[in-house]
C-alpha cells in the first residue's frame, strides 16, 4: 500500500558539486528529485567560473547548478524557474547551504529578471521539449543581458547539439562544443 504522507515529505540528499558538498531538499513533480541528473553533472564538471561571477541559472529547478556556482564563487547568483514549487525549493536549498548570495524567483525565461542586470555567466539545463520559439526568446534575452565577454553555457540532449550550434552562431556569432557525452552535449558561446 502506498503511504501518501510519506510521499509528501521532502526528499533529502547530499551531493558534491564542483568540489563542494551540498544538501538538497526536493519533492515529487520537480525534475530529477532523487539525484543530480547526468546532464547537470556533465555541465558542472566542465563549467569554468571566475571568483566573482554574476550568474543566472535559467530553469533552475531546486537549484543544483545555481547553488554549485554560488558555493564556488563570491559573486551573486540569480536562479529563475517558471515553476513556483521549484523556486521555493531553490530558495530553501540556498538557505540550508548558507548561500545567501543566491536567490531564486519566478520567471518565464528572463521575463522577470531585472533588465539592468549584466551577467558574466548564464547557464541552463535546457529541456528537450522547451520549443524553438522559447529557445529563440531565451537566446536573444541572454544576449541582451550578458556582459561583454560573458559566457552562455548550456547542456542539451545530443539531438539538440546542431540546433544549438546554429542558433549560437546566429545570435552570438560563435559556438564551442565544450564536451559531448553519451547522451548530453555542453555548448558554450561568448558575447
N, C-alpha and C positions, 0 to 999 in steps of 0.2 A: 504494500500500500504506500502511495506517495505521501510524504509528510510535507504539507503545504507550508506550515510555519517554518520548517527548516529551509525550504526552498526560498523563502522570503528573507532569510538572513543574509548579511553581506558575505560574499566570497572574499577571503583574505589570502594573499600570497606574497611572498618576497621574491625579488629578482635583482640580480646585479646588472646594471645598465651603465655602460661607459665607465666601468670600474667602481661604481658606487652602488651600495646596497639600498634598495628602495622597497617600501611596503605599499601594497596596493589593495584597496577595498573596491570591489566591483559588485555587479548584480546581473542577474539574467536579463537578457534583452540588449545588453551593451556588447559591442564587438569583442570577441575573444576574452570572455570574462574570467577564465580559469588560469590563463598564462599569457605571456607576451607572445604575440604571433610571429611567425617566421619572417614576414616582410619587415615588421618593425625592428626585429633583431638585426636583420641584414642592414637596414638603413642606419641604425645606431652604430654598428660595427664600422661603417665606412664614412660616417659623418665627421668632418673636420670642423672644429669650433675654435673661436678665439676666447680670450678670458672675459671679455666684456660684451657679449652678444646682446643685441636687441632682437629677440627671436619671436617668431609666430609659428604656432603649430595649428594647421588647418585640419579640422575633423579630428580633434584631439582625443575623442573617446574619454576614458577615465584618466588619461594624461601620461602614458608611459614615455612618449617621445619628448613632450614639453618638459616633463619633470626630470628626465635624464639630462636634458640641456641645462635646466636650472641647477641641477646638482653639480654640473661641470663648469659653470660659468657664473661670474659675478653680476652679469647684466640683468635685464628684465626679460621675462618670458610671458608672452600672451598666448593663450590657448583658446581656440574657438571651436564650437560644435553646434549643429542645428538641433541636437537632442538635449533637452533640459536635464534629463537624468544623467547623461554623460558629463555635462558641465558641473552638476552638483558633486559627482564623484571625483572629477578632476580637481575641484577646489578642496574637497575633503582630503584627497591624497596629497595635495600641496601642503596642507596644514599638518597632516600626520607626519610628513617627512621634513617638516621645518623649513620649507622653501617659500618664504614669504615674498620673494621677488618673482613668483609665478602666480598668475591668476587666469581663471577661465571664465568666459562669458558666452552667452547665446549669440550666435551669428550664423547666417547662411552665407558661407564663404567669408568674404571680408565686409559684408553689408553693415555690420555694427562695429567694425574696427575703426577707431578714430582716424580720420583721413590725414591728419598731420603727422602720424607716426611713420618713421622710416626704419625699416628692419634691415639688419645685417645678414640674418639668416631666416628663411622661411622654409618650413618642412611640411610634408604631408604624406600620409599613407593613403593614397588615393584609391577609393573603392572602384572596382571594375564597372559598377553599374551607375556611376555618377552622371554619365551622359555627356555628349560632346558640347552641348550648349553651356552646361555648368562649368565644364573644364575650360572653355573659352573665356567665360567670365572670370574664373579664378586666375588664369594666366595673365590677363590684361590688368586685373586688380593688383596682383602681386607685382607685376612690372611697375605699376604706378607707385607702389609703396615700398619698394626695395631701395635702400640707399645705394648710391653709386659704388660698385664693387661688391654689392651684396649678392648672396647666393640663394638660389631656389633649388632645393633638393627634395626629390620625391621617390617613393617606392611604388611600383605598379606591378601587376602581373605581367609576365613576359609578353603576353599577347598585346599589350598596350605600348610596348617599347618603341616601335616605329612611329606610332601616333604621337607619343611624347617628343620624340626626336624632331619630327616635322613641325610640331607646334612650338617647341622651344626655339627652333631656328626662325620660324615666322615672327614670333613676338620678341625674343631676346637676341636673335642673331648668332647664337652659339648653343652648343649641346655637348655634354660629356657623358658617356656611359661609364659610370664610376665602377659598377660591379654588376655582373649578371649571374644570378644563382640558378638553381634548378627550376624554380617557379617564379622568381621575382627579379626585377631589374631596378637598380638605383640610377636615376638620371639627375643630372645637375646642369644648371646654367647660371650665368653671372650677368648682372646688369652692368 
